[in-house]
Amino acid sequence: MHFYKKTSIGKSNNYIKLVIKIFLVFLLFFALLIMLDQINFPAPNKNIEKILPNETFKVIK
């Protein structure tokens, strides 16, 4: 029977590292959304109106 000495401390904290990485990804995504919200995109100011002649309509019974 062999005994192994556990010399690595970091292996027991893998789930904490994973939670921190996921939190950083969500924080980055949230910051990106906030930055996109700050951009003032121009709204269209031209009204689009197209007149269709009555000949193109078909009566379906």
Summary of the structure (lengths in Angstrom):
residues: 61
radius of gyration: 30.8
end to end distance: 89.5
largest distance: 94.1
contacts: 57
relative contact order: 0.06
helix: 52%
strand: 0%
